[in-house]
Amino acid sequence: MKERILIIEDDEAIVRVLRRSLAYEGYTIDAAFDGETGLTLARDTHPDLVILDWMLPGMDGLEVCERLRGGGNIPILMLTAKDTVQDRVHGLDAGADDYMVKPFQLDELLARVRALLRRTQPERVPVLSFADLNLDTSTRLAMRKGRSISLTAKEYDLLELFLRHPRQVLTREMIFDRVWGYDFGGESNVLDVYIRYLRQKLELEGEQRLIHTARGVGYVLRDTD
């Protein structure tokens, strides 16, 4: 299940960048350019997270934040050019869960989005599925055709990453960043070793291969060769 993210931001250039980057990460994206439209979309689409600009035409981001918070516990990441301590206090007091000052680094924003979504994981559907493979993120149990698959911690992290990005080619660099950490300095073939372990477990009873090699790039989860 893809998490749905609502962007409420009046700067079209920022919306384009966020929409493209978040969609690449596997999220479903909706966008509004003013507060009223954003509140309507939030009511209609039930997003898993909102990225909210402070300075909006008409109703400002603080009021939008307060109304969103009054309607539930949806995670809210506030973006703003206001960078004083008092501004941060106002934003957090209005109900924001996190706060980033413009201009921001995209990688940091994506990391904060992942962190906010992890906090609310128990409130969302925990089972990730692709073809005949299921992964329950609450119990960390993988199942294929009714067969239980025992995974090590790293194997689980690797499989979860693939299931959150089905049919997307994941580069080796991206996988190392997400599973082992950006500054990982281990053996270069460790990823290939874990892919082999994971394939062996997923294909133990002759099941179709799901994790394929994208030569010279990385790996991809798909149900066709």
Disulfide bonds with the S-S distance in Angstrom:
none
